[in-house]
Amino acid sequence: MKILVSAFEPFGKELINPALEILKLLPDQILNQQVIKLKIPTVRYKSVEAIIEAIERHRPDVVLGLGQAGGRLDITIERIGINVDDYGIEDNEHNMPTDEKIEKHGPDAYFVNLPIKDMMHKLRDEGIASSISNTAGTFVCNHVIYSIRHYCESKQLSIHSGFIHVPYLPEQVIDKPSFPSMPLETMVKAIILAIETIIEKESDMIAS
């Protein structure tokens, strides 16, 4: 089994992205399964192009995206990607679309097809705050969730994909005292546990 894990570069005014720092610390194998790590640009279409190129090169069974959600309290496992780009800030190449469809003729939304409740419960059982999110926003993270599911569905690929948002790191909130944060080591453990759950549930996913 191959698991492709992507993470965004820093964006906005941040000099660091916890998703990328997590990616750097993930092992190359989890439960004896290969983990392929991919840094992607925080850019509207280029992010998806990078993931699709990696899919075509590595032929993974699972694609898991990681992204920063500053202001969230916990590890949030996304349920759905919607067919809209409506950026409140510019991406890293100054794109700032408003109310634009990601795929002109695509469906309004795609649900992810990872065992999200099992992932959440696994994290909670290990003492890590986690929840299911029903909105990934309308920035590049949502763009990736929607676009990768659209790609897999359109190509009839038996790839399971999903996305996890992580909070700020403590060093990011020194000047944001009202914002929550989570230590890097906790977030790394959380993503490893989530991937372990995906691997353990592989037979259930195939049967679904």
N, C-alpha and C positions, 0 to 999 in steps of 0.2 A: 504494500500500500504506500502511495506517495501523497504527502500533504504539502501543498503549496501555501505558504503563509506570506502575505504581503503587508507592508506597513508604509505609511506616508512619511515623507520628509517633513521638516518643520514648515509651518505656514503662518500667515498673519504676522504678528509682532513677536512670535515666540522663536527663540533660538534653539529650542529642543522640542522633540516630539516624543512623548513617552512610548507611543506605539513602536517607533523605530528603535528606541533603546531596549525595549522588550525583545524585538526581533533579533538584535545583535546577541542577546544572551540565551536564545533558545538553542537547545542541543540539536545536533544534526540527525539524531534518531530519538524517537519517543516510542516506548514499548516495541522496540526493534523495527519500527517503521520509519521510512525516510522522510525527513523534513527539509523542504526546499525553501530557502528564505529569499525574499525579493523586496528590495526598496523601490518604491514607486513615487513619481512626482505628484505633488498636490496640484495637478493641472487637469482640467475638465476631461478632455479626451485622451490625453497622453497616459493618464493613469490606467485606463482600461486597455489601451494598446499594449502597454508593458505587461499586463497580466495575461492578455490573450497570447502574446508572443511566448511567454513562459509556459502557458498551457500547451501550446502547440509543440514546444521543444521538449517538455518533460512528461506530458501526458499524465497529470496527477489524477488521483481519485477524488480528492477534496481540495477546494480552494477556500481558505479562510483569510479574510481581511481584518486588519487591525487599524484603529484610528483613535485619535484624541477627541474626547468630548469634554472640554473644560467646563466645569460647573456641575457635572454629574458626581454623585456621591460614591458610586460603586461600579463594578464591572457590569456593563450592560450588553446583553446579547440581543442582537437585532432580529426582529421577526420578519420584516418586510422592507422592500425597496419600492419607491413610487416613481412614476414616469414624469418627473419634473426636475428641472434645474432652476433654482430661485435663490441665488447666492446673496447673503447679507454682507459678505466681504469679497474682495477679489481673491481668485486663486493665485498661484505663484507665477502665472503669466498674464495677470491682470484681466482675466476673463471674469465677468460679473453678469451672467444671464439673469433675466427676470421672466418667470412664468413660461419657460421654454420646455417643450417636450424633449426628453432624452432620445427617444425613438419615435419618429413621427407616426408610424403605423403600429407601434407596439401597444400591448395592453396597459391598463392604468397602473398595474402593480404586479410584482412577483413576490411570493413568499419564499423565504430561504428554505432549504431542505436538509438542515442539520438538526440533530436531536437537542433543540435549544432548552427544553425543560430539564432534560437529564443533565445538561451542562450546568445549568443554573443550580440545580440541587447538589451536584457534585461539589461545586465551589462553596456553597453554603455549609455543606457537611464538613468541609475542611476549614470552616471559620472565616471564609472570605465573602464579604458582602457582594451580592450579585442579584440581578433582576433581568426580566425580559423587557425589552424596549419595543414599543409599537410605532416608533418614529425614529428614523435615522437622520432626520432633518432634510434639507434640500441642497446641501453642499456636495462636495466631491465624494464624501463617504457614501451617501445615498446613491450618487451617480454610479459608483463602482458596484454596489450591491445589485442595483437594477440591471446594469449593463452586463455583468457577468452571468446573471441568471438568464437574461435575454439571449446572450451568446450560446449558452449551454442548451437552452430549450430550442433555439433556432437550428442548431447543428445536431440536435438529438443526441447530445453527449450525456453519458451516465455519470456526470460529475456532480457531486454535492458541494454546495457553496453557502457561505454565510459570512457574518461580520460581527466583530466585537468592538465596542467602544470602551475606552479606558479613561479614568480621570487624569487630572493634572498630577505631576510629580510635586513633592514638597517644595523643591527649589523654584518651581514656577509660580508659587502663590505667595512668595515673600512680599511682593507688592500688591497682592490680592487677598488680604486677610479674611475676607468673607467667603472665599472659595474653598471647597474641600479638596483634599489631595490623598494620594495613596503611595506608600513606598514602592520603589521599583521592584524590590525582591518579592513583595506580595503580588504584584501584577504579573511578574514572570511566572511565579508559581501558579497563578490563576489560569494563565494561557496554557501552560503545560497540562494542567488538570483538564481543561476544556478539550484539548487535543486528545488526551488519553480517553476521554469519554467518547469522542467521535470514533476513535479506533475501536473501542470496546463495543460500540453500537453498530459497527459496520454491517454485520449480518442483518440487523433490523432495518437499516437504511436500504440495503439491497432488496429486501423483501417488500418494502413499502411501495 
